[in-house]
Amino acid sequence: MEIKPKYGVGDLLFGMKQQHVVAMYGKPSSQFKDEDGNIIYMYNPHKMRLTFYEDEDFRLGYIVISHPDSLLFGKKVMGLPTKEVTGFLEEKHFKNWETTEENGMDNVFNEENWLMLIAEYNEIVKVEVGAVFNNQDEFDWKFSG
């Protein structure tokens, strides 16, 4: 599936409600609530975790994907070195990266596009993408249904 910063993943658009996602992908493999009351859907075959924000009327606001065939601007990124991926993304105008290390995992974050690359052993193992904010400091939902 194509990871689309600011928009979502594949046909999933930020702002969708749970029923829209279920209509597209079927029931999740599992689901639970996190400590903030958000609803999390796990889709094991897609290696994807979806977060529906409780304080935003349970709209889809965050996606974590680790499927080896996921694409970012048409390129498979899982397993690639972090610097190769950030270099490729800088060509796409993703300029400012914040890097943190925690328990052997590197988190490389671009806030403007709300894109995080998670690397272990200097290889991307997971990509996290979230809805961004508009000029009014509100979520810029891409789904209007």
C-alpha positions as CSV (number, residue, x, y, z in Angstrom):
1,M,0.0,0.0,0.0
2,E,1.1,3.5,-0.7
3,I,1.9,5.7,2.3
4,K,0.6,9.2,1.6
5,P,1.9,11.8,4.1
6,K,-0.8,14.2,5.2
7,Y,-3.5,12.0,3.5
8,G,-3.3,8.4,4.8
9,V,-2.4,5.0,3.5
10,G,-3.8,3.4,0.4
11,D,-7.5,4.2,0.2
12,L,-7.6,5.2,3.9
13,L,-7.9,8.9,4.4
14,F,-7.4,10.8,7.6
15,G,-10.8,11.8,8.9
16,M,-12.6,8.5,8.1
17,K,-14.8,7.0,10.7
18,Q,-14.7,3.4,11.8
19,Q,-17.6,2.3,9.6
20,H,-15.9,3.7,6.5
21,V,-12.7,1.7,7.3
22,V,-14.7,-1.5,8.0
23,A,-16.6,-1.1,4.8
24,M,-13.3,-1.1,2.9
25,Y,-11.1,-3.5,4.9
26,G,-13.6,-5.6,6.9
27,K,-13.5,-6.1,10.6
28,P,-10.1,-5.6,12.2
29,S,-8.0,-8.5,13.4
30,S,-8.3,-7.0,16.8
31,Q,-9.2,-3.7,18.5
32,F,-8.7,-2.0,21.8
33,K,-8.8,1.4,23.5
34,D,-5.5,3.1,24.5
35,E,-4.9,5.0,27.7
36,D,-6.4,8.2,26.1
37,G,-9.7,6.5,25.1
38,N,-8.7,6.3,21.4
39,I,-9.9,3.3,19.5
40,I,-7.1,1.2,17.8
41,Y,-7.8,-1.2,15.0
42,M,-5.2,-3.8,14.2
43,Y,-5.2,-5.3,10.6
44,N,-2.7,-8.2,10.9
45,P,-2.6,-9.1,7.1
46,H,-1.7,-5.5,6.3
47,K,0.6,-5.1,9.3
48,M,-1.2,-1.9,10.0
49,R,-2.5,-0.2,13.2
50,L,-5.1,2.6,12.9
51,T,-5.9,5.1,15.6
52,F,-9.3,6.8,15.8
53,Y,-9.1,9.8,18.0
54,E,-11.6,9.9,20.9
55,D,-11.5,13.7,21.2
56,E,-12.1,14.1,17.4
57,D,-15.4,12.1,17.2
58,F,-13.4,8.9,16.5
59,R,-11.9,10.1,13.2
60,L,-8.9,8.2,11.8
61,G,-5.9,10.3,12.7
62,Y,-2.9,8.1,12.9
63,I,-1.6,5.1,11.0
64,V,1.4,2.8,11.8
65,I,2.4,0.4,9.0
66,S,5.2,-2.2,8.9
67,H,4.2,-4.2,5.8
68,P,7.3,-5.0,3.8
69,D,5.6,-4.1,0.5
70,S,4.4,-0.6,1.7
71,L,5.5,2.2,-0.6
72,L,6.4,5.8,0.0
73,F,6.3,7.8,-3.2
74,G,6.4,4.6,-5.1
75,K,9.5,3.2,-3.3
76,K,9.6,0.3,-0.9
77,V,11.3,1.7,2.3
78,M,11.1,-1.2,4.8
79,G,14.6,-2.6,5.3
80,L,16.4,0.3,3.7
81,P,19.0,2.4,5.6
82,T,17.6,5.5,7.3
83,K,19.9,7.9,5.6
84,E,18.9,6.5,2.2
85,V,15.2,7.0,2.9
86,T,15.6,10.5,4.4
87,G,17.8,11.5,1.4
88,F,15.2,10.3,-1.0
89,L,12.5,12.2,0.9
90,E,14.6,15.4,1.0
91,E,14.3,15.3,-2.8
92,K,10.6,15.4,-2.2
93,H,10.9,18.6,0.0
94,F,10.9,16.8,3.4
95,K,13.7,18.9,4.8
96,N,13.6,19.1,8.6
97,W,14.2,15.9,10.5
98,E,14.4,15.3,14.2
99,T,16.2,12.2,15.3
100,T,15.9,10.5,18.7
101,E,17.2,7.2,19.9
102,E,15.4,5.0,22.4
103,N,16.2,1.5,23.4
104,G,18.2,0.9,20.3
105,M,15.5,2.2,18.0
106,D,16.0,5.4,16.0
107,N,13.0,7.6,15.4
108,V,13.4,10.1,12.6
109,F,10.5,12.6,12.5
110,N,9.3,15.2,10.0
111,E,6.8,17.3,11.8
112,E,5.6,19.4,8.8
113,N,4.3,16.2,7.2
114,W,3.8,14.3,10.4
115,L,5.9,11.4,9.2
116,M,8.0,9.2,11.4
117,L,10.5,6.6,10.3
118,I,11.3,3.9,12.9
119,A,14.6,2.1,12.4
120,E,16.3,-0.8,14.1
121,Y,19.8,-1.8,13.2
122,N,19.8,1.2,10.8
123,E,17.0,-0.3,8.8
124,I,13.4,1.1,8.5
125,V,11.1,-1.3,10.2
126,K,8.0,0.8,10.6
127,V,6.5,4.1,9.3
128,E,4.0,6.2,11.2
129,V,1.9,8.9,9.5
130,G,-0.6,11.2,11.1
131,A,-3.1,13.9,10.1
132,V,-1.7,17.4,10.0
133,F,-3.0,20.7,11.3
134,N,-4.3,23.5,9.1
135,N,-3.7,27.3,9.6
136,Q,-6.5,27.4,12.2
137,D,-4.7,24.8,14.3
138,E,-7.4,22.2,13.6
139,F,-6.9,18.8,12.0
140,D,-6.9,19.0,8.2
141,W,-9.2,16.0,7.5
142,K,-8.9,14.7,4.0
143,F,-12.1,12.6,4.2
144,S,-15.3,14.6,4.0
145,G,-17.9,11.9,4.0
